[in-house]
Amino acid sequence: MTPVKIKLFSARIYDKESFEEANKTYNFDIEYQEQNLSLKNAALTKDTDVVCVFVNDVINSELIDVLVANGVKILALRCAGYNNVDIHSAANRLKIVRVPSYSPYSVAEYALAMILALNRKIYRAYYRTKEDNFTLHGLKGFEMRGRTIGIVGTGQIARALIPTLIAMGMNVLGFDPFPDSAFAEKTGMKYVSLDELYAKSDIITLHCPLTDKNYHMISTASIQQMKDGVMIINTGRGKLINTKDLIEGIKTHKVGAAGLDVYEEEENYFYEDKSDSIIDDDDLARLLSFNNVIVTSHQGFFTNEALHNIAHTTLENIRLGIVEKLFPNIVQ
């Protein structure tokens, strides 16, 4: 039998390592492409069974037309979200599968790390002491015990995070269009309206997928409902936050700190080395200039366990789809 042909785009060294290890079970023919998939290189997908992409590959209707014309049978997303794919254009033309859960603990732990680093100014203290500056002025934080944290989206990542927050003595408020009262009763968290969550939370952390309904949910209007000095954490999707409005909130001190592992226009920067270039995105450059903001390159998922799970689930999705015509993790 001819091996299944896979073109894996946005491939980094760690992707190749994890997929090569996982592929020992499957023996697929995988070709790795470092660049993102685009119309410029879409010709590489001709006579390919499966195209595999990541979060910053923008798969629009034009690209889907090319993939279909080139005979691609499956578009395999090695991530949970699919807001970067025009799924309506792919309807009844191209199977799309994803990795719905690769390691919720990885992202949950990262969100907590961001909260702690921002609160206790660990990153600022590190750079100070590197320069032999051992003063404490400007490094004061607050005890998290007794504070209120608002969790927007209570899926698997939030469920991995909430018990730890409660163990730390925090009051946990949650908002979800599909609240789980049994989980709330078991853990001691409380579901509230989004307006109440905004008004009562000292820290707000976003753990929801991006949809048409929550695009720019964090904006001037919502920020004005929040406590003065609120901390905002986003390890979900960049477009949940209106960046210009967040910047204004930081400038006026309404927002006291922000931890962003995602950014609205991240596909132009994240996972790339731009150290020899000038950042020509004014909003990103401004965020990077604030001493109360941490921006990281969409690395919340980046653990050994998550990479292992992504590779194995992706290849199993492909095996099931190509060989058995089964699609348990189908997007559409």
MIROPA-627584 format. One record per residue (C-alpha): residue in one letter; chain; x, y, z; residue number from 0. Coordinates in steps of 0.05 Angstrom, whole numbers. Layout:
// MIROPA-627584
  r  c       X       Y       Z    k
  a  A       X       Y       Z  NUM
...
***
This chain:
// MIROPA-627584
  r  c       X       Y       Z    k
  m  A       0       0       0    0
  t  A      26      69     -19    1
  p  A      43     109      44    2
  v  A      -4     166      62    3
  k  A      28     232      39    4
  i  A      27     289      88    5
  k  A      52     360      79    6
  l  A      63     392     147    7
  f  A      69     468     145    8
  s  A      94     518     197    9
  a  A     142     462     218   10
  r  A     193     479     271   11
  i  A     248     434     298   12
  y  A     205     412     356   13
  d  A     147     394     309   14
  k  A     192     350     268   15
  e  A     220     316     329   16
  s  A     152     300     359   17
  f  A     120     279     294   18
  e  A     179     235     274   19
  e  A     175     199     340   20
  a  A      99     190     334   21
  n  A     105     169     262   22
  k  A     144     107     281   23
  t  A      76      76     293   24
  y  A      44      99     228   25
  n  A     100     102     175   26
  f  A      67     159     138   27
  d  A     105     198      85   28
  i  A     113     266     120   29
  e  A     145     325      85   30
  y  A     160     385     130   31
  q  A     153     457     106   32
  e  A     180     511     152   33
  q  A     138     567     120   34
  n  A      65     579     134   35
  l  A      16     553      82   36
  s  A      -5     608      34   37
  l  A     -26     618     -38   38
  k  A      48     628     -54   39
  n  A      67     557     -35   40
  a  A       0     521     -42   41
  a  A      26     486    -105   42
  l  A      67     443     -58   43
  t  A       2     408     -37   44
  k  A     -11     377    -105   45
  d  A     -21     302    -102   46
  t  A     -18     304     -26   47
  d  A     -68     265      16   48
  v  A     -65     309      78   49
  v  A     -44     380      93   50
  c  A     -26     393     166   51
  v  A     -26     465     193   52
  f  A     -22     503     258   53
  v  A     -55     564     290   54
  n  A     -23     618     247   55
  d  A     -36     586     180   56
  v  A     -95     627     152   57
  i  A    -136     579     109   58
  n  A    -184     623      70   59
  s  A    -233     605      15   60
  e  A    -181     615     -40   61
  l  A    -132     567      -6   62
  i  A    -187     516       4   63
  d  A    -203     519     -71   64
  v  A    -130     504     -85   65
  l  A    -127     446     -35   66
  v  A    -189     415     -64   67
  a  A    -164     423    -135   68
  n  A     -98     391    -115   69
  g  A    -132     329     -89   70
  v  A    -122     340     -14   71
  k  A    -170     296      25   72
  i  A    -160     321      96   73
  l  A    -138     386     127   74
  a  A    -109     366     194   75
  l  A    -104     421     246   76
  r  A     -53     406     300   77
  c  A     -89     452     348   78
  a  A    -157     458     382   79
  g  A    -181     524     353   80
  y  A    -203     532     281   81
  n  A    -220     606     275   82
  n  A    -163     611     225   83
  v  A    -200     566     175   84
  d  A    -259     585     130   85
  i  A    -299     523     149   86
  h  A    -360     546     109   87
  s  A    -320     546      45   88
  a  A    -296     476      60   89
  a  A    -366     448      72   90
  n  A    -377     383      34   91
  r  A    -310     393      -2   92
  l  A    -255     381      48   93
  k  A    -252     343     114   94
  i  A    -223     384     171   95
  v  A    -200     350     235   96
  r  A    -168     380     298   97
  v  A    -137     363     365   98
  p  A    -192     382     414   99
  s  A    -150     370     476  100
  y  A     -75     361     478  101
  s  A     -57     384     548  102
  p  A    -104     431     585  103
  y  A     -56     429     645  104
  s  A      -1     460     603  105
  v  A     -42     522     586  106
  a  A     -73     525     656  107
  e  A      -5     524     689  108
  y  A      21     577     641  109
  a  A     -38     624     656  110
  l  A     -23     617     730  111
  a  A      51     630     718  112
  m  A      33     694     682  113
  i  A     -11     717     739  114
  l  A      43     704     791  115
  a  A      98     736     749  116
  l  A      57     799     737  117
  n  A      32     805     808  118
  r  A     100     796     841  119
  k  A     139     831     786  120
  i  A     186     772     778  121
  y  A     207     791     708  122
  r  A     225     862     730  123
  a  A     263     837     791  124
  y  A     302     789     747  125
  y  A     326     843     700  126
  r  A     343     889     758  127
  t  A     386     840     795  128
  k  A     421     822     730  129
  e  A     445     894     731  130
  d  A     464     891     805  131
  n  A     403     932     825  132
  f  A     374     900     888  133
  t  A     323     953     906  134
  l  A     250     934     919  135
  h  A     215     998     899  136
  g  A     162     985     846  137
  l  A     161     909     858  138
  k  A     104     906     908  139
  g  A      49     856     895  140
  f  A     -13     831     932  141
  e  A     -33     767     966  142
  m  A     -78     727     920  143
  r  A    -114     694     977  144
  g  A    -182     727     986  145
  r  A    -179     761     918  146
  t  A    -231     748     863  147
  i  A    -212     719     796  148
  g  A    -259     715     737  149
  i  A    -254     657     688  150
  v  A    -285     669     620  151
  g  A    -298     600     590  152
  t  A    -299     540     635  153
  g  A    -276     484     589  154
  q  A    -220     436     601  155
  i  A    -165     488     611  156
  a  A    -206     527     662  157
  r  A    -225     462     698  158
  a  A    -151     446     705  159
  l  A    -137     516     733  160
  i  A    -197     528     779  161
  p  A    -181     476     834  162
  t  A    -111     506     842  163
  l  A    -139     577     848  164
  i  A    -189     554     900  165
  a  A    -134     518     938  166
  m  A     -97     584     940  167
  g  A    -157     615     975  168
  m  A    -184     655     916  169
  n  A    -256     668     901  170
  v  A    -271     641     832  171
  l  A    -325     670     787  172
  g  A    -339     638     721  173
  f  A    -377     655     658  174
  d  A    -396     605     604  175
  p  A    -455     602     556  176
  f  A    -462     530     579  177
  p  A    -451     530     654  178
  d  A    -437     465     690  179
  s  A    -473     470     757  180
  a  A    -446     403     781  181
  f  A    -374     426     770  182
  a  A    -388     492     805  183
  e  A    -418     456     865  184
  k  A    -361     407     869  185
  t  A    -305     459     866  186
  g  A    -337     518     901  187
  m  A    -334     566     842  188
  k  A    -394     609     824  189
  y  A    -424     622     755  190
  v  A    -445     695     744  191
  s  A    -463     740     686  192
  l  A    -407     769     645  193
  d  A    -423     839     671  194
  e  A    -418     815     743  195
  l  A    -353     780     729  196
  y  A    -324     843     699  197
  a  A    -347     885     758  198
  k  A    -323     840     815  199
  s  A    -258     809     790  200
  d  A    -188     831     810  201
  i  A    -160     786     756  202
  i  A    -195     764     691  203
  t  A    -168     706     650  204
  l  A    -195     685     582  205
  h  A    -201     611     566  206
  c  A    -254     612     511  207
  p  A    -251     598     436  208
  l  A    -258     656     388  209
  t  A    -327     662     357  210
  d  A    -366     716     321  211
  k  A    -402     732     387  212
  n  A    -340     743     430  213
  y  A    -295     779     379  214
  h  A    -265     838     417  215
  m  A    -303     821     480  216
  i  A    -249     860     518  217
  s  A    -258     931     493  218
  t  A    -267    1000     521  219
  a  A    -339     985     541  220
  s  A    -322     922     580  221
  i  A    -258     951     610  222
  q  A    -298    1009     638  223
  q  A    -340     958     677  224
  m  A    -279     929     710  225
  k  A    -245     946     776  226
  d  A    -190     998     774  227
  g  A    -123     963     766  228
  v  A    -152     898     740  229
  m  A    -104     846     713  230
  i  A    -123     815     646  231
  i  A     -94     748     622  232
  n  A    -105     720     553  233
  t  A     -80     651     534  234
  g  A    -139     639     487  235
  r  A    -142     677     421  236
  g  A    -115     746     405  237
  k  A    -178     774     375  238
  l  A    -216     766     440  239
  i  A    -183     832     459  240
  n  A    -186     898     422  241
  t  A    -112     916     428  242
  k  A    -120     991     419  243
  d  A    -173     993     474  244
  l  A    -129     951     520  245
  i  A     -70     999     508  246
  e  A    -115    1058     526  247
  g  A    -137    1022     589  248
  i  A     -64    1010     609  249
  k  A     -46    1083     595  250
  t  A    -102    1108     639  251
  h  A     -84    1057     694  252
  k  A    -153    1026     690  253
  v  A    -117     962     671  254
  g  A     -62     949     722  255
  a  A     -27     892     685  256
  a  A     -36     847     625  257
  g  A      -8     779     607  258
  l  A     -16     762     534  259
  d  A       6     696     504  260
  v  A     -34     713     441  261
  y  A     -42     776     399  262
  e  A     -91     799     345  263
  e  A     -40     801     289  264
  e  A       7     748     316  265
  e  A      14     709     251  266
  n  A      62     762     225  267
  y  A     109     755     285  268
  f  A      98     696     331  269
  y  A     144     635     321  270
  e  A     191     678     280  271
  d  A     258     710     297  272
  k  A     249     785     287  273
  s  A     308     806     330  274
  d  A     344     838     270  275
  s  A     282     875     247  276
  i  A     242     935     269  277
  i  A     173     918     295  278
  d  A     128     957     247  279
  d  A      64     939     284  280
  d  A      53    1000     327  281
  d  A       5     966     375  282
  l  A      51     907     387  283
  a  A     110     954     397  284
  r  A      70     995     447  285
  l  A      51     933     486  286
  l  A     124     911     489  287
  s  A     143     979     517  288
  f  A      99     974     580  289
  n  A     133     949     643  290
  n  A      67     920     669  291
  v  A      54     877     608  292
  i  A      81     809     590  293
  v  A      76     787     517  294
  t  A      97     717     499  295
  s  A      96     680     432  296
  h  A      35     634     439  297
  q  A      74     584     481  298
  g  A      23     565     534  299
  f  A      16     496     503  300
  f  A      91     485     496  301
  t  A     108     425     539  302
  n  A     135     356     524  303
  e  A      67     326     541  304
  a  A      28     372     495  305
  l  A      75     362     436  306
  h  A      70     287     445  307
  n  A      -6     289     448  308
  i  A     -12     336     388  309
  a  A      31     291     344  310
  h  A      -3     226     363  311
  t  A     -74     254     359  312
  t  A     -61     287     292  313
  l  A     -32     224     261  314
  e  A     -88     181     290  315
  n  A    -139     230     261  316
  i  A    -106     220     194  317
  r  A    -104     144     200  318
  l  A    -177     141     220  319
  g  A    -197     188     163  320
  i  A    -156     158     107  321
  v  A    -159      85     125  322
  e  A    -224      75     163  323
  k  A    -264     136     138  324
  l  A    -278     156     210  325
  f  A    -273     227     236  326
  p  A    -282     230     312  327
  n  A    -249     299     316  328
  i  A    -280     329     255  329
  v  A    -292     404     252  330
  q  A    -334     397     190  331
***
